């Protein structure tokens, strides 16, 4: 069976799937030019529909919620204001992406904004009309998602090769919507800062042991690393002071990076605020619930028979296209039923278990007027609603959502909703950072070289040595039992030395096993901040795409320590599945 990421990889390499790829994925665009061509073709083919009164009104209504977010965040820059005015006018191309407000978001979230920014620039040049980059903050998702509660940094000396910064939530808190969680205490914020600073100090100590740079240069690089972090933490502090909710804390950091430091004209809005303008679109999907359900089942059947796993829940065909919000701050999974031509939604709250039964109006003409402030749309319906309501010309997705995007395209096509190109840009960024250098230092210390491909062989050798050491230790301990006191004293030093050898071997094996995870972790944006520089990250991403970079290739970045190729004999060409 193929996961969506494996399907996408094969599709980019030109493998055929009996027509399944274009039917479910749309055009597979490999670079910025191909993507620009695809989006422009889609726009031109659907331009008349996009200029209808309903779509222009939705765009105008949305602009107010965007302005509200940027005012709260203090990122209402000149370019953002210009974008809001163009959206309010309605005569524009609209590109969209979205994500949960992740905790110190990893690169995959923020690079969506970079791709949108460059795509808008290219389309604007060629069509000569305003192009809007809209980024939806999914602040009504559950707090249970690990990426909204934790963030990773490469640290080979830690368990599993990573330092995990975390928001500690109770079992019940994980069932809440993100918008219902308060921001963390100042003490917790200070604790995160201390953890990161300690990680920097420890890793820099390892850097000092390597020959990556001379002593004078290392001092300058240490200054650059610490200055990069301190500059970023001012953004964190400012976001913390301006927010009240945990979702806003993370969203404000994202907007300050994208709008103020990177200078993009990306427009942000909270899903919890702007959904209310899409009543007509939600009702449309709901009125076709039987057909919608069948399309879900058909899509799953088609993809499954071709060995593709989408990750979409089997419950989806039986559910309403939206969640209902309980008073406790959690959500209700609504099952649909019909009674005397009336559409009903029923289900229990996932946190407090209160039972709900809601009338949704006539089966042929649902009415959700009284529910708009108490619902949030499910993933597949969300893309249908925003595509239909805003007339999108592109939706930048993520690798984790590729499965539901495939089903969405199939459903949209059969419901008569134009569905735009849905590119994904989530490669590995390869750069020489303090965590990576620390891992390289450990490889060389243990194996005598920088060759990551020798790790498995080295682990095997160490295990053989460990087996011998254990046998020796057992013999010594057995011998100790048969000796008198004076003789035991003579054996004591040998026992201590052998035990030390055993634990050193354990430690080396553990570190070698952790190295692939350290080198291949998808880290928090903090790792980019410290090692590459925040503005420099955007600049290098842009340079990569402007030079025709493949959306499915690794991106080689230059850090304050140089490029990884500056270390002779080292390559990042090692993946965890090699082990």
N, C-alpha and C positions, 0 to 999 in steps of 0.2 A: 504494500500500500504506500502511496506517495503522500507526503505532507504538502501543503501549499507551497512552502519554500522550495522543496525539491522540484515540484512542478514548474515553478517560476524559473529555477536554475536551468532545467532541461529546455524550457521554452526559449530562453535566451540563447541557447546553444543550437537552436534550429530543429529540435526534435519534434516530430509530429505526434498528435494525440487524436487522430481521427476527427479533426475539426473541432475538438473540444476547447482548444486554447482561445481562438477568436470568439467563439460563442460565449464563453464564460469570463474571459479576461479582457476582451477588447484588444486593441493593438499593443504589442509588446515593444515599447520604445527603449532603445539602448543608450541614447544620449540626449542632450538638450535640444539639438536640432530636430531629431526625429519626434521628440515630444512636442515641440513647438508646432511642427507641421501637423501632427495629429490633432492637437487642440484647435488650431485654426480651421482645419477641415471640418471638425465637429461644430465649431461655432458658425461657420458659414452655412452648413447644412441645416442648422436649427435656429438661425437668426430671427426668423419671423416669429417663432414661438417664444423666443426669449424677450421679445419686445412687447409682448402682450401686457395689458393693463395690470393683471393680477401679479405678474412677476415684478413689474416696476414698483408696484405698491409694496410688495414684500421687501424689496431692496431698500426702499425708503424707510419703511418701519424698522428694519434691522439696524439702520444707521444710528438710530437713537440709543439702542442698547450697546452698540460699539462705542459710541461717544461716552456713555455712562461708565463703561469699564475703564477706558483710558483716562477719564477724569479721576476715577477712584485710584488708579495706579500711578497717576502723574506721568503718563507717557503720551499725552496728547500733543505730539510733535507736529511741526508744520506739514510734513509728508503724510502723517496720519490724518490730520484735518483735511488735507486735500483729497485723500482717499474717501473719507466720510462724505464729503461734498459730492464726489463723483457717484458714489453709491446711492446717495439721496436722490440725485438726478435720475438714476435708473438706466441711462444709456451707456452701458459699459459691459465689458467682459468680466465675469466673476469666476475666480479660481478659489478652490477651498481645500482645507485640510482640517484636522482636528485631533485632539488627544486628551486623555485625562491630565490634570495638572500634577504631573509626577514630582516626587520628592527629589530635588536637585536632579532634574531630568537628565536621562542619558542622551547621547548624541542623536539617536534615531528620531527623537521628538523634535529637536531644534533644527536638524538638517531639513525637515519638511519645509520649514519657513524659508530656508536658503533656496531650495528648489523652486518654491512658489515665487520667490522674489525674482530669480533669474528668468523664469518662464514668463512672468508678467512683463519684464523688461523686453524680452524678445517679441512677444505678441504685440506690445505697445508700439514697438518700432515698425512692425510690418503692417498693422491694421490702422495705426494712427488714431486710436480711440482709447479712452481710459480703461485700464485693467486693474481689477481689485483683487488683492490677496486677503482672503478671509480665513481666520483660524478660530475654530470653535473649541472652547474650553469645556470639556465634558465633566462638569463639576457635580453631576447627579449620579455618577457611577458609584459603585460600592467602595468602601474603604478597605475591602479585603484584598484587592489587587496588590501584589507584593511590590510593584514599582511605585505605587503611590505611598507606600509605607517604608520603603528601604531604597538605599542607593549604594552602589559598589565602587570600590577603588582597588587597584591592583596592589597586593601586598603578599609576597611569597612566604613570609614568615608566619602568616596567619593561617588558621584552618581553612581549607579549601582554596587557598591562594588569594583571598580577597579580604579587605576590610569592609564590613557592612555597617553603614550608618542606618539607624532605624528609628521609626516612630513606634513606640510601644503602645499597642491598643489591646483592649480586652476583647474577648470573644464577641460580646454584644456590640462594642464599638465598630468592629469590622463589618457588621451588618448595617451600619448607618451609611447614608449618602455622604459624599465628601463635603458637600455644602452645609452639612449639619455638624461637622466637627469643628471645634474651636481651634484657634492657632495654639501651638505649643507654648509652654511657659518660657520666660527669658532664661531660666536656669537650664532648660533642655537645649535651647539654642546655643548657649555658651558651652555646654557639654559637647555638642557637635563640633563647634569651632576648635575646642581643645583636642578632640580626637583627630581632626584633620591636621592640625599643627603638629601633633605628635607623630602622625604618619609621615609628614613631610620631613621632620627632623631625623627620624629613624632611617628613612629611605636615602636622605642626603648623606648620612653616615656611610651607607653602603656604596653610594656613588663615589665618595672620597677614596674608597678602597680600590676602585677600578682605574684603568688608564684611559678613561674616556676623554679627560682633559687635564691640563696641567694645573698646578696648585693655584696660580694667579687667576686662570680662566675659571676654575671651579668656584672661586670666591665671587666672581661676577655673576655666574650662573645661579648660585645660591641666592644672591640678591634679587635676581630676576624672578626666580621661583617664588620667593616670599612676597615680593612686591605684587606679582600677579594675583596671589591669593588675597592679600590685604585689599587690593582694589575691588576684587569680586565681593569680598565680605561686606563692603560698604553697600553694595547692591542688596545683599541679603538683609542687612540691618534696616535699610530704608524700606524694603518690601515688608519686613516684619512690623515696622512702626505704622505702616499705612493700612494693614489688613486686620480683620477680626476673625476670619475663618481660615482653616488650614488650606482649603482649596485656593483661596485668594493669595495666600502666602506663596505658594508654588507658582500660580499663574502670574502674579506680579513679577516674580523673578524672571520668568520666561519673557514677558513683555518688555521689561527693562533691558534685557540682553538684546532682544530682536529689534526693538524700536529705538533705543537710545544708544547702545554701544555699537550695534551693527548698522544702525541707521536705515533699517528697512521700513517700508510703508505698510507692513502687515497690520491688518485690522483684527483685533481680538474681541470676543464677546463670550459671555457665560451662557451655556445651554439652559441653565435654570431661568434665565430672564427672557431669552428670545424665542423659546418654543411657542409661546402664546400666539404668535402672529401666523402660525401655520395650521390653524384650525381646519381650514378647507382641505388642505393636503392630507392631514391625519384622517379626516372623515372619508376622503376618497379611498385611502387604503383600507379603512375599516369597512366601507360599504362593499368592498370586493373580498371580504375575508375568506369566503369559501374558495374562490379562485386563487387567492393569495396562499391559502393553505396547501392547495393542490400543487401549486408551482414550487413551493418549498419542498414537498415530497418528491416531485419530479426531478428537481435539481439535485437533491441528495442521491436519488436512484441513479441518475445519469453519471454523476461524478464517482459514486461508489463502484459502479460496474466497471469503471475505467481505472479503479485502484487509487482514487484520490480521496484523502481525508480532509474535510473542510473544518472540522472542529465546531461546527454549528450544532447546537443542542437538538436532540430528537423531540424535545417538547415544543420547539418553535412553531410547527404547523398548527398546534392546538391553542396557541396563545394569542391574546390581543397584541397589536403592534406596539403597545406601550405598557409601562409599569404604572401602578397606582401608588401614591405616596401615603403611607400611614402617618398618623400623628406622632408616633414615636421616633420618626426620622428615618425609618427603613422603608422598604418597598414591598409591594404585593404583586406576585406573578398572576396575572389575570387570565383564566381560561374562559373561552367563549362558548356560549350556548344560545339557542333560540327558543322562545316560548311565546306562542300566539303572535307571531310576526314582530316580536320585540327582541332586540339583541341584548344579551346579558353578559356581564363579566363577573367572575367569581374567583375567590382565592383567599389565602391566608397570608398575613404579614410574615415575612421571613425572620423577623426579630421577636415580636411580641405574640405572634400567632393569632391575632384578632382576625376573625372571619369577615369578609366583605362580599356583598352582592350588589352590583351596580347596574342600573338601567342605562343602556347606551343608545336609546331611541329606537326608531323603526329599523328593521333589518335592511330595507332598501335605502333608507335615508337616516343614518346614525346621527345622533346629536350629542356632542361632547362639550357643549358650551359651559356647563357648570363644573367641568373637570379639568379645564386647561391649566389651572394653577396647581393641580395635584397630580400631574402625570409627567413622565419622561419617556422618550421614545426608545425602543429597542434598536439594536445596532443596524439590522438590515433595513428596517422601516426608516431609520434616521437618514440614511443615504437616499432613499427614495423621496422622502419628504423635502429635503434640502435641494435635491436635484430638480424636482418638480416646481418647488416654490421659488427658487432663486435663479433657475436657468443656468446651471453650472456648465462651464466649458472644460473643467478639469477637477478631479478630486485626488489629491495626493494621499495615498494610503500607507499602511505599514505592513511589514511582513507578517505580524501576528494576526492582522485583520484580512489577509489575502483570501482566506477561506470564505468569510461572509461577503466579501466584495464580489467573488465569483457568483455566489448565489444571488446577490443583489442585482447584478447585471442581467442574469437570466430572468428574474422576476420582473425587473423594470421593462425589459423588452416585451414581455408578454402582457404587461399592463399598459403599454403604450407610453411609457415615460422615457424620454431621451436620457440616456445615461452616458456620461462623458468618459474620456480616457482616465484610467486610474493608475498612474505610475507609482512605483515603489523605489525608494533610494535608501537602502540600509546596508551598506557594505561594512567591512572592517576598516577602521582608520588605523594605520600602522605608523607609530612614531616612537621616539626614544624618550620615554619619561622616567621619572625617578623610580616608579614601581617596576617598570620594565627593566631598567638598568640594574636594579636590585636583584631581579630574577636572573639576569645574565651573569651577574657577579656570582650568584649561587651555582649556576651551571658550571662556570669556569672553576670555582673553588672545589666543587665535588668531582667533576669529570676531567678538568684540566684543559677544556676547550669551550668555545661558544656554540658548538653544534647541538641544536635542539633535537636533531634527529637521532642523536646518540642516547637520549634519555632512557628509552625502553631497555636498550642494551645495558646501560649503566645500572638501572634498577635491578635487572636480572643478576648482574655481577654482585651487587650489594646484597641481594637476597641470598645468594650462594655463600657469600662471606658471613652473613648473619646466621645461616644454618650451622656453619662450622663453629662460630663463636658460641652459639647456644649449646652445642654438643660439648665444647670445651668447658663451658660454665657448669653444665650438669656433672661432668666428670670431677671438676674441682670441688663442687658442693658435696658430691658423694664421698670423695676422698676425705673431706673435712670431717665427716661424721665418724670416720674410723681412726682419726688421729688423736693423740693426746694434746693437752693444752699448749705446750711449748711448740710442738710441731704445727698446731693450728695457727699460731702466731706467724710462723714462717710462710704459711699459705695465704694469709690475709691480704698481703699486698697484691698477689697474683689475682685473687678474687675481685678485689676492688678495680684493678686495671681491666679485667675481662668484662665486668659489668658495665664499666664506662664505655668500652668498645662496643658493647651491644646497644646501648642507648644512643651512641653516636651514629651507628648504622641505621637504627630506627629513624633518627632525625633526618639523615641524608635521604633516605627513601621517601619519607613524608614530604620533604621539600621538593624533591624531583617530581613526585606525583602532582604537587601543587603548581609547578611551573607552567604547564599548558593552560591551566585555568587563569593564572596571572596574566599570561601573554595574550590570551584570547577573550578575556572578559570584556563585555560591553559596559564601559565604565560611566560613572556620573560625569556630567559636564565639568565638575570640579577638576577631574584629571586633565582635561583640555585647558582649563583656566591656568592651572599650575605649570604645566609643561610646555604648552604651545602658546598660550596667551589667548584671551577671549576674542579680541578683535582679529588676531592673526588666524584663529580657527576659521572664522567666516571668510577671510581673505583667501585662505588656501583652498577651502571648499569651492569658492567662486572660481578661482584660477583653474582648478581641476575641471570643472564643468565647462568653462569657457574654452578650454583647450581640447574639447571633444571627449572628455573623460567618460568612460562607460559606467552607466548607472549600476552595473552589477560587478564592478571590479573593486578590489581593495584600493584605498586612497592612501598614498604615502605622504605624510605630513612632516614638516621640519619643526622640531622642538627647540627649546633654548640650548639643548645639548647637541643639536645637529640632526642628521638623518640616521636611521638605523644602519644604513649601508656604510656609515663612517666607522663602524666596528668591523674590522676585518674578520671574515669567516662567519658572520652572523646573518641569519635570515629568519623572518617571522613565519616561514612556510611550514608551520606545525599546527595541526588542529587536534582537538581533544579526541576525535574519532580515529586518530592515528595510533592512539595508545591502546 
